[in-house]
Amino acid sequence: MPHQTMTRAMTLEGPRAPLKLLRQPLRAPRAGQILIAVRACGVCRTDLHIVDGELPWPGHPVVPGHEIVGSVTQVGAGVERFAPGDRVGVPWLGWTCGQCRYCRSGRENLCDDARFTGYQIDGGYAEHVIADARYSFRLPEDYGDAEAAPLLCAGLIGYRALVMAGEAERLGIYGFGAAAHIVAQVACHQGRKVYAFTRPGDASAQAFARALGAAWAGDSISSPPEPLDAALLFAPVGALVPQALRAVAKGGSVVCAGIHMSDIPSFPYDILWGERRIMSVANLTRRDAQEFLDLAATVPVKTSVETFPLAQANEALGRLRDGRINGAAVLVP
């Protein structure tokens, strides 16, 4: 057990409450687990959905955060993948049963008993975190700690959404935040044409999108200059689904990439007709993580981050809620 006996974490004691900086005992990792000293943790929109009560309350206080970068300080029995001193990343998917039909068919992201970091499992808005070694990953060496953090959810979910879009050459991205600013770089690297849709009047986000290679950037209520092959929705706004359906060509896909979205309004069948599809992205798999982390270093993806001290987690969440973050917010303990 480390000499240090206490650690600090920003804790959510109930939905729609401000996070509190609390001291708690520093636990030792059990078999198969690793104890990590957190160096950086991204602030994700999923954290905001948990804090704002838009996801079901898990029934216990929550330490949010699932874009964790840190150093292993202790390993539990049976852990051979990591050793003290290794830099690791911990994403949203924190544990699966390994036995259900989803897990056995390579779809562990759909496991009914899955547990998630920063939700059912204490996350990275903290000085230390305990993680399952099987669901932790080595990170590309070229990234600093804060720059690597957004790769672990914004990057992974964006990558899974992009894969679900198939071979789409003309790609629309609705909601140009943390995930979009990463996936846009990957899409451009793959030779796709990117069209970025932002909040109406958000000239800053539109300029940011063009700087990352977008061929066009405009308001989310605007029509693109040509029909899209696919649209990725990162904004949690159900009204954008019919808007995106109108923007995609026949045979095109609308991929909803968030864990929560406001209700989708009714829409006429003719904008779905023509073999258009609506799909959702649910969580991620460990295979997604490994594929994307290898790809990110090859592109290379450059993350744009704004850092906050751990104690300012509420401010970072508020900035994200108001759309006042270009790129990604990252907490640095």
C-alpha positions as CSV (number, residue, x, y, z in Angstrom):
1,M,0.0,0.0,0.0
2,P,1.4,3.5,-0.9
3,H,2.5,5.6,2.0
4,Q,-0.2,8.1,1.1
5,T,-3.4,7.2,2.8
6,M,-5.9,9.8,1.6
7,T,-6.8,11.3,-1.8
8,R,-9.1,13.9,-3.2
9,A,-12.0,13.6,-5.7
10,M,-14.7,15.9,-7.1
11,T,-17.8,14.0,-6.1
12,L,-21.4,14.2,-7.3
13,E,-23.7,13.4,-4.4
14,G,-27.0,13.6,-6.3
15,P,-28.3,14.7,-9.8
16,R,-28.2,18.4,-10.6
17,A,-26.0,19.1,-7.5
18,P,-22.6,20.9,-7.8
19,L,-19.6,18.6,-7.4
20,K,-17.8,18.8,-4.1
21,L,-14.0,18.3,-3.5
22,L,-13.9,15.6,-0.9
23,R,-11.1,13.6,0.8
24,Q,-11.4,9.9,0.8
25,P,-9.3,6.9,1.7
26,L,-6.8,5.7,-0.9
27,R,-7.6,2.1,-1.5
28,A,-5.3,-0.7,-2.8
29,P,-6.1,-2.4,-6.1
30,R,-7.7,-5.8,-6.0
31,A,-6.8,-8.7,-8.2
32,G,-6.8,-7.6,-11.9
33,Q,-6.9,-3.9,-11.0
34,I,-4.4,-1.1,-11.2
35,L,-4.1,2.0,-9.0
36,I,-3.4,5.1,-11.1
37,A,-2.2,8.6,-10.1
38,V,-4.3,10.8,-12.4
39,R,-2.4,13.3,-14.6
40,A,-5.3,14.5,-16.6
41,C,-9.0,13.8,-17.2
42,G,-11.1,15.1,-20.0
43,V,-14.5,16.7,-19.4
44,C,-17.1,14.9,-21.6
45,R,-20.7,15.7,-22.5
46,T,-21.6,12.4,-21.0
47,D,-20.3,13.7,-17.6
48,L,-22.7,16.6,-18.1
49,H,-25.6,14.2,-18.8
50,I,-24.9,12.4,-15.5
51,V,-24.5,15.7,-13.5
52,D,-27.7,17.1,-15.0
53,G,-29.7,14.0,-14.3
54,E,-30.3,13.1,-17.9
55,L,-29.0,9.6,-17.3
56,P,-30.5,7.3,-14.6
57,W,-29.0,7.9,-11.2
58,P,-26.8,4.9,-10.2
59,G,-27.9,5.0,-6.6
60,H,-24.6,6.1,-5.0
61,P,-22.3,9.2,-5.1
62,V,-20.4,9.5,-8.4
63,V,-16.9,10.6,-9.2
64,P,-17.3,11.5,-12.9
65,G,-14.6,11.3,-15.6
66,H,-13.8,8.6,-18.2
67,E,-11.1,10.2,-20.3
68,I,-8.3,9.4,-17.8
69,V,-4.6,9.7,-18.3
70,G,-2.3,8.7,-15.4
71,S,0.6,6.7,-14.1
72,V,0.3,3.3,-12.6
73,T,1.4,3.4,-9.0
74,Q,0.4,-0.2,-7.9
75,V,-0.8,-3.3,-9.6
76,G,-3.1,-6.0,-8.1
77,A,-2.5,-9.7,-8.1
78,G,-2.4,-11.3,-11.6
79,V,-1.8,-8.0,-13.5
80,E,0.9,-8.6,-16.1
81,R,0.1,-6.0,-18.8
82,F,1.2,-3.0,-16.7
83,A,3.9,-2.2,-14.1
84,P,4.3,0.8,-11.7
85,G,5.4,3.9,-13.7
86,D,3.6,2.9,-16.9
87,R,1.4,5.7,-18.5
88,V,-2.1,4.4,-19.2
89,G,-5.5,5.6,-20.4
90,V,-8.9,4.6,-19.0
91,P,-12.1,5.1,-21.1
92,W,-15.8,4.9,-20.5
93,L,-16.2,1.1,-20.8
94,G,-14.9,-0.1,-17.5
95,W,-16.1,-3.7,-17.2
96,T,-18.2,-6.3,-19.0
97,C,-19.4,-9.8,-18.0
98,G,-17.6,-11.6,-20.9
99,Q,-20.3,-14.3,-20.9
100,C,-23.4,-12.9,-22.5
101,R,-24.3,-13.2,-26.2
102,Y,-23.1,-9.6,-26.9
103,C,-19.7,-10.2,-25.2
104,R,-19.2,-13.5,-27.0
105,S,-20.0,-12.1,-30.4
106,G,-17.6,-9.1,-30.2
107,R,-20.2,-6.6,-29.1
108,E,-19.2,-6.0,-25.5
109,N,-20.3,-2.4,-25.9
110,L,-23.9,-3.8,-25.7
111,C,-23.4,-6.0,-22.6
112,D,-26.4,-5.6,-20.3
113,D,-24.3,-5.8,-17.2
114,A,-21.5,-3.5,-18.4
115,R,-20.2,-1.0,-15.9
116,F,-18.9,2.4,-16.9
117,T,-16.0,4.6,-15.6
118,G,-17.2,7.8,-14.0
119,Y,-20.7,6.4,-13.6
120,Q,-21.0,3.0,-11.8
121,I,-17.2,3.0,-11.2
122,D,-15.4,6.0,-9.7
123,G,-13.8,8.0,-12.4
124,G,-11.0,10.5,-13.0
125,Y,-12.2,13.7,-11.5
126,A,-9.7,12.8,-8.8
127,E,-6.1,12.5,-7.8
128,H,-6.2,8.7,-7.9
129,V,-8.4,6.1,-9.6
130,I,-8.6,2.3,-9.6
131,A,-9.3,0.6,-12.9
132,D,-9.6,-2.9,-14.3
133,A,-6.3,-3.5,-16.1
134,R,-8.1,-5.3,-19.0
135,Y,-10.0,-2.1,-19.9
136,S,-7.0,0.2,-19.7
137,F,-4.6,1.1,-22.5
138,R,-1.2,2.3,-23.3
139,L,-1.2,5.7,-25.0
140,P,0.7,7.0,-28.0
141,E,4.0,8.5,-26.7
142,D,3.7,11.7,-28.9
143,Y,0.8,13.1,-26.8
144,G,1.1,15.1,-23.6
145,D,-1.2,14.0,-20.8
146,A,-3.8,16.7,-21.3
147,E,-3.7,16.3,-25.1
148,A,-4.2,12.5,-24.8
149,A,-7.2,12.7,-22.6
150,P,-9.8,13.6,-25.2
151,L,-8.7,10.6,-27.3
152,L,-10.3,8.3,-24.7
153,C,-13.9,9.2,-25.4
154,A,-14.3,12.0,-27.8
155,G,-11.9,10.2,-30.1
156,L,-13.2,6.7,-29.5
157,I,-16.9,7.5,-29.9
158,G,-16.1,9.7,-32.9
159,Y,-14.1,6.9,-34.5
160,R,-16.9,4.3,-33.9
161,A,-19.4,6.7,-35.4
162,L,-17.1,7.3,-38.4
163,V,-16.8,3.5,-39.0
164,M,-20.6,3.2,-38.9
165,A,-20.8,5.8,-41.6
166,G,-19.1,3.4,-43.9
167,E,-17.4,4.7,-47.0
168,A,-19.2,8.1,-47.0
169,E,-17.2,10.6,-49.0
170,R,-19.3,13.7,-48.2
171,L,-19.6,13.7,-44.4
172,G,-21.6,16.1,-42.3
173,I,-20.8,16.7,-38.6
174,Y,-23.4,18.2,-36.4
175,G,-22.1,19.8,-33.1
176,F,-18.5,20.8,-33.5
177,G,-17.1,20.1,-30.1
178,A,-14.6,17.7,-28.6
179,A,-15.5,14.6,-30.6
180,A,-16.1,16.4,-33.9
181,H,-12.8,18.2,-33.8
182,I,-11.0,14.9,-33.6
183,V,-13.1,12.9,-36.1
184,A,-12.9,15.7,-38.6
185,Q,-9.1,15.3,-38.7
186,V,-9.4,11.5,-39.2
187,A,-12.0,12.0,-42.0
188,C,-9.9,14.6,-43.8
189,H,-6.9,12.3,-43.5
190,Q,-9.0,9.5,-45.2
191,G,-9.8,11.8,-48.1
192,R,-13.4,12.6,-47.1
193,K,-15.0,16.0,-47.6
194,V,-16.2,17.3,-44.2
195,Y,-19.1,19.7,-43.7
196,A,-19.4,21.1,-40.2
197,F,-22.7,22.3,-38.6
198,T,-22.5,24.4,-35.5
199,R,-24.9,26.3,-33.2
200,P,-26.5,29.1,-35.2
201,G,-24.2,32.2,-35.2
202,D,-21.2,30.4,-33.7
203,A,-18.6,32.0,-36.0
204,S,-15.8,30.8,-33.7
205,A,-16.7,27.1,-34.0
206,Q,-17.1,27.5,-37.8
207,A,-13.7,29.1,-38.1
208,F,-12.3,26.3,-35.9
209,A,-13.8,23.6,-38.2
210,R,-12.5,25.2,-41.4
211,A,-9.0,25.4,-39.8
212,L,-9.2,21.7,-39.2
213,G,-9.9,21.0,-42.9
214,A,-13.7,21.3,-43.2
215,A,-14.7,22.1,-46.8
216,W,-17.7,24.1,-45.5
217,A,-19.0,25.3,-42.1
218,G,-22.3,26.8,-41.3
219,D,-25.3,26.8,-38.9
220,S,-27.0,23.5,-38.0
221,I,-30.2,24.8,-39.5
222,S,-28.6,25.4,-42.9
223,S,-28.5,23.1,-45.9
224,P,-25.0,21.9,-47.1
225,P,-23.9,23.0,-50.5
226,E,-24.3,19.4,-51.8
227,P,-26.1,16.3,-50.5
228,L,-24.2,14.3,-47.8
229,D,-23.4,10.6,-47.9
230,A,-23.6,10.4,-44.1
231,A,-24.1,12.7,-41.1
232,L,-22.7,12.2,-37.6
233,L,-24.7,13.9,-34.8
234,F,-22.7,14.8,-31.7
235,A,-25.1,17.5,-30.6
236,P,-27.7,16.0,-28.2
237,V,-30.6,17.7,-30.0
238,G,-33.3,15.4,-31.4
239,A,-34.6,18.1,-33.8
240,L,-31.3,17.7,-35.8
241,V,-32.2,14.2,-36.8
242,P,-34.9,15.2,-39.4
243,Q,-32.6,18.1,-40.4
244,A,-29.8,15.7,-41.1
245,L,-32.1,13.3,-42.9
246,R,-33.0,16.1,-45.3
247,A,-29.3,16.8,-45.9
248,V,-28.3,13.2,-46.8
249,A,-28.7,11.7,-50.2
250,K,-30.6,8.5,-50.9
251,G,-28.9,5.5,-49.3
252,G,-27.2,7.8,-46.8
253,S,-26.9,7.3,-43.0
254,V,-27.5,9.5,-40.0
255,V,-25.4,8.3,-37.1
256,C,-26.5,9.5,-33.6
257,A,-23.3,9.4,-31.5
258,G,-24.4,10.6,-28.1
259,I,-25.5,8.6,-25.1
260,H,-28.4,10.9,-24.5
261,M,-30.5,13.0,-26.9
262,S,-33.7,15.1,-26.6
263,D,-36.8,13.6,-28.2
264,I,-36.8,13.3,-31.9
265,P,-39.8,15.1,-33.4
266,S,-42.1,13.4,-35.9
267,F,-41.1,13.8,-39.5
268,P,-42.5,12.9,-42.9
269,Y,-41.7,9.4,-44.2
270,D,-40.4,10.9,-47.5
271,I,-37.2,12.2,-45.9
272,L,-36.4,8.7,-44.6
273,W,-37.5,6.9,-47.8
274,G,-34.8,6.2,-50.4
275,E,-33.1,3.7,-48.1
276,R,-31.8,6.3,-45.7
277,R,-30.9,5.0,-42.3
278,I,-30.8,6.3,-38.7
279,M,-28.4,4.5,-36.4
280,S,-27.0,5.1,-32.9
281,V,-23.6,4.5,-31.4
282,A,-23.6,2.8,-28.0
283,N,-20.4,2.9,-25.9
284,L,-17.2,1.4,-27.4
285,T,-15.3,-1.9,-27.5
286,R,-11.7,-2.5,-26.5
287,R,-11.0,-3.2,-30.2
288,D,-12.3,0.3,-31.0
289,A,-9.9,1.7,-28.5
290,Q,-6.8,-0.1,-29.8
291,E,-7.6,0.6,-33.4
292,F,-8.2,4.3,-32.8
293,L,-5.2,4.9,-30.6
294,D,-3.0,3.4,-33.3
295,L,-4.7,5.5,-35.9
296,A,-4.5,8.7,-34.0
297,A,-0.8,8.7,-33.9
298,T,-0.6,7.9,-37.6
299,V,-2.8,10.8,-38.8
300,P,-1.6,12.5,-36.5
301,V,-4.6,13.8,-34.6
302,K,-4.0,17.1,-32.9
303,T,-6.3,17.8,-29.9
304,S,-7.2,21.3,-28.9
305,V,-7.6,21.5,-25.1
306,E,-8.3,24.0,-22.4
307,T,-7.1,22.9,-18.9
308,F,-8.7,23.5,-15.5
309,P,-7.5,22.6,-12.0
310,L,-9.4,19.7,-10.5
311,A,-11.2,22.0,-8.0
312,Q,-12.7,23.9,-11.0
313,A,-14.6,21.0,-12.4
314,N,-17.9,22.7,-12.0
315,E,-16.7,25.7,-14.0
316,A,-15.5,23.4,-16.8
317,L,-18.8,21.6,-16.9
318,G,-20.6,25.0,-17.0
319,R,-18.5,26.2,-19.9
320,L,-19.2,22.9,-21.7
321,R,-23.0,23.2,-21.0
322,D,-23.0,26.7,-22.5
323,G,-21.0,25.8,-25.6
324,R,-18.0,28.0,-24.5
325,I,-15.3,25.4,-25.1
326,N,-13.5,25.1,-28.5
327,G,-12.1,21.6,-28.6
328,A,-12.1,19.8,-25.2
329,A,-11.9,20.8,-21.5
330,V,-9.4,18.8,-19.4
331,L,-9.0,18.7,-15.6
332,V,-5.4,18.5,-14.4
333,P,-5.1,17.5,-10.7
